[in-house]
Every structure is written in C-alpha cells, then in structure tokens.
C-alpha cells in the first residue's frame, strides 16, 4: 500500500462524491424526460489511461462501458498528447466502445501543473439522435446507418472553445434538437464540476499522492473480489436462456453462458450463443461486458468499489459475429433484449453455485415504448415521448420478488404521470398491478403492471420494443414461471387488437388506447412450501386470485 488507509478511504470516497456531483448537475440542468425523470445517465472519473476509478450510482448497464469507449478513443483517435486543457471529446459509436447511438458520451481531461491527472466522463441516453424512427428506435433497421447519427470521437470543445459547427451538424440531423442540445450542454456543465472536484483533491494531496490513492484503490478492489471468488466452489456451470425473437424473424435467440471458477478468477464463455441478426437486436462487446460485470458483482459483493480493479478477475469470451458481440454494420439499438437475457442466463448458472444469493428470473426486458405525434395548431410542433415500463422481480431464497420494480441492469425511475399529461397530448387510463403474474413458489415472484394510455393528438405513431411475450421469466428450485407480457390496442373497445412485442410505426389516432401488460417475476422454491399466512395476505391484497390460490398452492383453505 502506497498511502495510509485513512487517506485512501477519504480520497476514494471523495472521488465517488465527485462523480455524484456531476450526476446531480446533469439532473438539475437536463431538458429531456429520459434524463431528467427516468435518470438514464451515468458519470465517472477515469485515470489518464482511460481506466475507470469511480462511478456514480446510476445505471448498472453502464458499468465500465465508458471505459472501453475512452480507451478506444485514446488508442485510435486522440492519444494523450492531443488532449489539452478545456477539450471535451464526444462520441456515441457502438463499434468504438459504445453501446447504442442514443447513448452519447463526453470526456474532459483534468490537468494539474501541465500534467493530465484524470479524465471526467458522462453518458446520457438522448431522446433522439435521428434515424428512421422517432426516438431513434428503428425496429425495422437492418444496419446501423439507419439508426441515427453516428459520432466518432471528435472535439465538441477545443481548448475551451465550442465547436459550433459540430453542434449545428448534430442539430440538423435530429428531431427535438432543443432537448438533445440542452442535454449535451448539461453533460458539458457536469464535466466542469467534475474537473473542479478532482483539482480540489490534487491540491490537498498532491498529484503523486492522488495517483497513489487511485492505484491503491484499484489493487484493493481486485483483491476483495478475488477473495470472494475463492470462497466459491471451483468448477464450470452453465445457463441458457432465450430472447423471444428479433422483431423481424419469428425465431428465438439463444444466449448460452458457461461460467468457470478457478484460482480466484471467473471466466464467462458465450460460445454457443446465436449469430447476430439482421435486425436491431444485437449487442456490442461493451454491452455484453457490462451485463456480465453486473451479474457477477451483484451476487458476489456489490459493496466493492467499482473501479477497474474489480473487473480484472473477470474474463469474457464472446465470439465475434454473435448477438453478444456483433460485427458492424449490424444495428444495435435494441441491445437490451440481449443484455437482460444475459443477466438472467448468468443467474441461472450461478444458482448452482450460490443458490442463497440468486433471484429467479425478473421481467427481463427494458419495455421501451415511444409515442409521437404531429401536434396541433398553426405551428404543429411534433413531439416524442420515450419511456420504459418495468415488471416483476424474481423471488429470492428468503423473500418475495419486488412488484413492478426496476431490476437487473436497470436503475430507472418512474416517469410521473402528471408530468407526462401536462406536457403531452396523452391521458393515463389505468396504472395497476396485475394479479397472478408473479410465479408461484415458497416465495412468490413480483407482479407486473398494466398501463393504459389514451392518445389525444390527431394522428401519430408508437414504436415498441418489448420481449418475454413467449419466453416466460423462469422460476428456480421448483418455483413457477412469471407471466409473459402483452400489448393490446383498444383493450376495452369493441375490437381489441393483440399486438406483437415489437412494433414499428404503428399508426394511432385520437382516442386510441395502448395497453401494456408487463411480465411477472419467477417464483423461488416449491409452491407447496409457501406459508399459509403469506397466501392469505396475497389474497387480501389482491395479488393473487382465489382460483390461482387453489391451482398454484393446492390448499383448499387458501381460497376461503
């Protein structure tokens, strides 16, 4: 250890605090509901080599993904010698370390005494980055060029001077530019806050002391994770799970995982996973890595600081050209269907190692829906609402699954109904738990929800990217599967229309109602072992019906 433990702890926590201050700045200054309400963004501090040192508590799927983008930028586009005080580099390229085009990343170097001591970074999911469909979720895209504006690493600010032509280029290629440009400026402002926080630490502890603290923090994180891994039984454990389809070809997509635990390390092998699809369902290696890191860290020890040291014991084999490591120009906007499935497949494998720490499958999809309209009045300003609905969590060894709770690689907030109705021509008709959607078990899976939205504009469209309509969230150790999802157009009208999980440019007119029924979580343990008082409580709270209580739990008095 290079520095004393107290100083190390102070600096380590202060760096996390710097990342959190950056996150708070974005929250206060952003424009779109995607960032301001859903909180779909992340912030982090990196060392001068592009390796992550501290990250704010935001979106798990972003775990270490910015680091791959930054290191690729340093290696291929802007070596350190070309970074200067006041530069801000921007990129969203999935094939240079990113995940999908709506996730725009920005990086700012921090200099002290003429030496680069750190790099601050932000990532925000933007409402629209162009492409074939509103919200840049083109379910019919067959190549990435159709998904929106692809930005290689380029300087948004150079030596403190704004690259106005780049801003103009972005603005000319996107819908809702005032929100996207506003969010980009919020990211830039957050970077300035991050730089000030880092410089304060360098001033207090010196550049060498600051660097030593970063190195020690990394070594400790690596050591702690290896200790946790050594507590596990060695061996190879497998889990296989499926995506319903890609929205174009009606065939399931196989995600195969093989975890090998040996000598204080974990190797995850995705060999046997299906080839990439000619549809926007693929994931890049960055997305695959983030999902894998989340699954392992959340089970082994989520308290270990998430710097690059904690990732060293984890190695990944993801064959190129598969849906977990797609080759360009495959479209990738819908990568969350793959990454959620990766997490549940890894949970299935790890259930054979540490069953007491594992949950059954959760709802398993970022249920994305994008509503858009042409607007009314003389100006007829178009509008876009991007939102995600979640479902039920998987049950655990000691507790029921959480009802309608952001789980897995998510950490998204609920967009307030009042805010949506105030700003968009939409009205919420229903928002309620769906009884009997959680898988039966000694501990019950969490419930999905039904959300009905009435369309009040004259004409518009909806794009949806849901999954787990065919492949149910699985239960564990005798627990039942959670219910699959549904989409229904005008469910209470004279001619309700069942929809597929993935819809492209589905036309809507005034008075149409879109009804979303999200997935329930899987159960844990045999239903016959569920406590009678838990069954009775579920009946009182209407989380299960009497018929289901009889059928699933098999006790006559359950329905009394």
HELIX and SHEET records of a PDB file:
HELIX    1   1 UNK A    5  UNK A   29  1                                  25    
HELIX    2   2 UNK A   33  UNK A   36  1                                   4    
HELIX    3   3 UNK A   60  UNK A   62  5                                   3    
HELIX    4   4 UNK A   65  UNK A   76  1                                  12    
HELIX    5   5 UNK A   80  UNK A   82  5                                   3    
HELIX    6   6 UNK A   94  UNK A   96  5                                   3    
HELIX    7   7 UNK A  134  UNK A  136  5                                   3    
HELIX    8   8 UNK A  144  UNK A  146  5                                   3    
HELIX    9   9 UNK A  164  UNK A  172  1                                   9    
HELIX   10  10 UNK A  177  UNK A  230  1                                  54    
HELIX   11  11 UNK A  285  UNK A  300  1                                  16    
HELIX   12  12 UNK A  308  UNK A  311  5                                   4    
HELIX   13  13 UNK A  336  UNK A  350  1                                  15    
HELIX   14  14 UNK A  355  UNK A  357  5                                   3    
HELIX   15  15 UNK A  417  UNK A  423  1                                   7    
HELIX   16  16 UNK A  527  UNK A  529  5                                   3    
HELIX   17  17 UNK A  532  UNK A  540  1                                   9    
HELIX   18  18 UNK A  546  UNK A  553  1                                   8    
HELIX   19  19 UNK A  556  UNK A  559  5                                   4    
SHEET    1   A 7 UNK A  52  UNK A  55  0                                        
SHEET    2   A 7 UNK A  41  UNK A  46 -1                                        
SHEET    3   A 7 UNK A 115  UNK A 125 -1                                        
SHEET    4   A 7 UNK A 103  UNK A 112 -1                                        
SHEET    5   A 7 UNK A  88  UNK A  91 -1                                        
SHEET    6   A 7 UNK A 154  UNK A 158 -1                                        
SHEET    7   A 7 UNK A 161  UNK A 162 -1                                        
SHEET    1   B 4 UNK A 235  UNK A 243  0                                        
SHEET    2   B 4 UNK A 253  UNK A 262 -1                                        
SHEET    3   B 4 UNK A 265  UNK A 269 -1                                        
SHEET    4   B 4 UNK A 314  UNK A 317  1                                        
SHEET    1   C 4 UNK A 383  UNK A 389  0                                        
SHEET    2   C 4 UNK A 367  UNK A 373 -1                                        
SHEET    3   C 4 UNK A 459  UNK A 465 -1                                        
SHEET    4   C 4 UNK A 502  UNK A 509 -1                                        
SHEET    1   D 5 UNK A 426  UNK A 433  0                                        
SHEET    2   D 5 UNK A 449  UNK A 455 -1                                        
SHEET    3   D 5 UNK A 513  UNK A 517 -1                                        
SHEET    4   D 5 UNK A 486  UNK A 489 -1                                        
SHEET    5   D 5 UNK A 497  UNK A 499 -1                                        
END                                                                             
